[in-house]
């Protein structure tokens, strides 16, 4: 299972939000690129970067910073937040991003999603951000009537290879992931499922690996010292 340290960018800084609330922000670094280098040095094999400004506005607001990250590290980087056009997808891929994550547009613009998948194949992933099992859009500010498990099945039929599933009510709360919902999502599909939201302990990581998930994103627990990345790697290695 791949462990993805999360780097969330807002106003050019590395931050964390609580339950996706833009008014509940903690700043952890003024340099997201330095943070990326730190996680690589600690043994990360993949980085998960989110442009929070982009998620809210629908534009690639922090593209220059993300380009610097991909230039500074040798490990792959996946990016999400505000990706709603082929132009943005192509710019990120040209900048060295390994995987581009489509969120809101996967719900609201299916033609764009289909074009992105057909053009870029496994360089495209879809972020499914859910509240009580239903998909949230527009930087988590709106909840749709789309059932998350049903959406995963649709995405697989469209040729999507990877989904990132975030339980918003767990995100930033340091109380563990929603294991039941993650198992439901993983059982509903044969594509890669990356867990996000609430990953806090070595035990959480062991359980996610034993659920046969492809990956897990770790955010707040790393930044506030609840879990070190060395401990996270240990938890992944000792699963089974």
C-alpha positions as CSV (number, residue, x, y, z in Angstrom):
1,X,0.0,0.0,0.0
2,X,1.3,3.4,-0.9
3,X,1.4,6.1,1.8
4,X,0.8,9.6,0.5
5,X,1.8,12.6,2.7
6,X,-0.7,15.4,2.0
7,X,0.4,18.9,1.0
8,X,-2.6,21.2,1.0
9,X,-1.9,24.7,-0.5
10,X,-3.9,27.8,0.3
11,X,-2.7,31.3,-0.3
12,X,0.8,29.9,-1.2
13,X,1.2,28.2,2.1
14,X,1.0,24.6,3.4
15,X,-2.1,24.3,5.5
16,X,-4.7,21.9,6.9
17,X,-8.4,22.4,7.1
18,X,-10.7,20.8,9.6
19,X,-13.5,18.9,7.9
20,X,-12.9,20.9,4.8
21,X,-13.9,24.2,6.4
22,X,-12.0,27.1,4.9
23,X,-12.5,29.1,8.0
24,X,-10.8,26.4,10.2
25,X,-7.2,26.6,8.8
26,X,-3.9,25.9,10.4
27,X,-0.7,27.0,8.6
28,X,2.2,24.6,8.9
29,X,4.7,26.0,6.5
30,X,5.2,29.0,4.3
31,X,6.9,26.8,1.7
32,X,5.0,23.8,0.3
33,X,8.1,22.9,-1.9
34,X,10.2,22.6,1.3
35,X,7.6,20.4,2.8
36,X,7.6,18.2,-0.3
37,X,11.3,17.8,0.0
38,X,11.0,16.9,3.7
39,X,8.5,14.0,3.0
40,X,10.7,12.7,0.2
41,X,13.7,12.7,2.5
42,X,11.7,10.7,5.1
43,X,10.9,8.0,2.6
44,X,7.7,8.9,0.9
45,X,7.3,7.3,-2.5
46,X,4.4,9.5,-3.7
47,X,3.0,12.9,-2.8
48,X,-0.6,14.1,-2.7
49,X,-0.9,17.8,-3.3
50,X,-4.2,19.8,-3.2
51,X,-4.7,23.3,-4.5
52,X,-7.4,24.4,-2.0
53,X,-7.7,27.8,-3.7
54,X,-8.3,26.0,-7.0
55,X,-10.9,23.7,-5.4
56,X,-13.0,26.6,-4.4
57,X,-12.5,28.8,-7.5
58,X,-12.1,26.3,-10.3
59,X,-8.8,27.7,-11.4
60,X,-5.2,26.4,-11.1
61,X,-4.4,29.0,-8.5
62,X,-1.1,27.6,-7.3
63,X,0.3,26.2,-10.4
64,X,3.7,27.9,-10.1
65,X,4.2,26.3,-6.6
66,X,3.2,22.9,-7.8
67,X,5.6,23.2,-10.8
68,X,8.3,24.0,-8.3
69,X,7.4,20.9,-6.2
70,X,7.6,18.6,-9.2
71,X,10.9,20.1,-10.1
72,X,12.4,19.8,-6.7
73,X,11.5,16.1,-5.9
74,X,12.3,12.9,-7.7
75,X,9.2,11.0,-6.6
76,X,5.8,11.2,-8.4
77,X,3.2,13.8,-7.4
78,X,-0.5,13.7,-7.8
79,X,-2.5,17.0,-7.8
80,X,-6.1,17.9,-7.2
81,X,-8.1,21.0,-6.8
82,X,-9.9,23.1,-9.4
83,X,-9.1,20.9,-12.4
84,X,-12.0,21.5,-14.7
85,X,-10.5,21.8,-18.2
86,X,-8.2,19.8,-20.5
87,X,-6.0,22.9,-20.6
88,X,-5.3,22.6,-16.9
89,X,-4.8,18.9,-17.1
90,X,-2.2,19.3,-19.9
91,X,-0.4,22.1,-18.1
92,X,0.0,20.0,-15.0
93,X,1.2,17.0,-17.0
94,X,3.7,19.2,-18.8
95,X,4.9,20.5,-15.4
96,X,5.8,17.0,-14.4
97,X,2.7,15.9,-12.4
98,X,2.3,12.1,-12.5
99,X,-1.4,12.0,-11.8
100,X,-4.1,14.7,-12.1
101,X,-7.1,14.3,-9.9
102,X,-10.5,15.5,-11.1
103,X,-13.1,16.2,-8.4
104,X,-16.2,18.4,-8.9
105,X,-16.0,18.1,-12.7
106,X,-16.4,14.3,-12.5
107,X,-19.9,15.0,-11.3
108,X,-20.7,18.2,-13.2
109,X,-18.9,17.7,-16.5
110,X,-18.9,14.1,-17.6
111,X,-17.8,15.0,-21.2
112,X,-14.6,16.6,-19.8
113,X,-13.9,13.6,-17.6
114,X,-14.4,11.2,-20.5
115,X,-12.0,13.2,-22.7
116,X,-9.4,13.4,-20.0
117,X,-9.5,9.6,-19.4
118,X,-9.4,8.8,-23.1
119,X,-6.5,11.3,-23.7
120,X,-4.4,10.7,-20.5
121,X,-5.5,7.2,-19.3
122,X,-3.9,6.3,-16.0
123,X,-2.6,9.9,-15.4
124,X,-6.2,10.7,-14.5
125,X,-7.8,9.9,-11.1
126,X,-11.1,11.0,-9.6
127,X,-11.5,12.4,-6.1
128,X,-14.7,11.3,-4.4
129,X,-15.3,13.5,-1.4
130,X,-18.3,12.3,0.6
131,X,-20.4,13.3,3.5
132,X,-22.6,10.5,4.9
133,X,-22.0,8.5,1.8
134,X,-23.0,11.2,-0.7
135,X,-20.6,13.1,-2.9
136,X,-19.6,16.7,-2.0
137,X,-18.4,19.2,-4.6
138,X,-17.0,22.7,-5.0
139,X,-14.3,22.5,-2.3
140,X,-16.6,20.4,-0.1
141,X,-19.0,23.3,0.2
142,X,-22.0,21.5,-1.5
143,X,-23.4,18.0,-1.0
144,X,-25.0,16.3,-4.0
145,X,-27.5,13.5,-4.2
146,X,-25.0,11.2,-5.9
147,X,-24.2,8.0,-3.9
148,X,-20.5,7.5,-3.6
149,X,-20.5,3.7,-4.2
150,X,-22.7,4.1,-7.3
151,X,-20.4,6.8,-8.7
152,X,-17.4,4.5,-8.3
153,X,-19.1,1.9,-10.5
154,X,-19.8,4.5,-13.1
155,X,-16.2,5.7,-13.1
156,X,-14.9,2.2,-13.5
157,X,-17.1,1.7,-16.6
158,X,-15.7,5.0,-18.0
159,X,-12.1,3.7,-17.7
160,X,-11.0,5.5,-14.6
161,X,-8.1,3.6,-12.9
162,X,-7.8,5.3,-9.6
163,X,-10.2,7.0,-7.1
164,X,-9.3,9.0,-3.9
165,X,-12.1,8.5,-1.4
166,X,-12.3,11.2,1.3
167,X,-14.8,11.0,4.2
168,X,-15.2,14.7,5.0
169,X,-16.6,14.1,8.5
170,X,-13.4,12.2,9.3
171,X,-11.0,14.6,7.7
172,X,-8.7,16.4,10.2
173,X,-10.5,14.9,13.2
174,X,-7.8,12.4,14.1
175,X,-10.4,9.8,15.0
176,X,-9.6,7.2,12.4
177,X,-11.0,6.6,8.9
178,X,-14.5,5.4,8.0
179,X,-13.4,1.8,7.5
180,X,-16.9,0.5,6.8
181,X,-17.5,3.0,3.9
182,X,-14.0,2.4,2.5
183,X,-14.6,-1.3,2.5
184,X,-17.9,-0.7,0.7
185,X,-16.2,1.4,-1.9
186,X,-13.3,-1.0,-2.4
187,X,-15.7,-4.0,-2.7
188,X,-17.7,-2.1,-5.3
189,X,-14.8,-1.8,-7.8
190,X,-11.7,-3.4,-9.0
191,X,-9.9,-0.1,-9.6
192,X,-7.3,1.5,-7.2
193,X,-8.9,3.1,-4.1
194,X,-6.9,5.6,-2.1
195,X,-8.2,6.3,1.4
196,X,-8.2,9.8,2.8
197,X,-9.6,11.4,5.9
198,X,-8.9,10.5,9.5
199,X,-5.8,8.3,9.1
200,X,-4.1,8.8,12.5
201,X,-2.3,5.7,13.8
202,X,-0.1,2.8,12.8
203,X,-3.1,0.6,13.5
204,X,-5.2,2.6,11.1
205,X,-2.6,2.0,8.4
206,X,-2.4,-1.7,9.1
207,X,-6.2,-2.0,8.9
208,X,-6.4,-0.1,5.6
209,X,-3.7,-2.3,4.1
210,X,-5.5,-5.4,5.3
211,X,-8.6,-4.1,3.5
212,X,-6.5,-4.3,0.3
213,X,-6.6,-0.6,-0.4
214,X,-4.2,0.7,-3.0
215,X,-3.1,3.7,-0.9
216,X,-3.7,6.0,2.1
217,X,-3.3,9.7,2.4
218,X,-2.0,11.1,5.7
219,X,-2.5,14.7,6.5
220,X,-3.1,16.3,9.9
221,X,-1.7,13.4,11.9
222,X,1.7,14.1,10.3
223,X,1.6,17.8,10.7
224,X,0.6,18.0,14.4
225,X,3.0,15.1,15.4
226,X,0.3,12.5,16.3
227,X,2.0,10.2,13.8
228,X,5.5,10.3,12.3
229,X,6.1,9.2,8.8
230,X,8.6,6.6,10.1
231,X,5.8,5.2,12.2
232,X,3.4,5.2,9.3
233,X,5.9,3.2,7.2
234,X,6.3,0.8,10.1
235,X,2.6,0.3,10.3
236,X,2.4,-0.4,6.5
237,X,5.3,-2.9,6.7
238,X,3.9,-4.8,9.7
239,X,0.3,-5.2,8.3
240,X,-0.9,-8.7,7.5
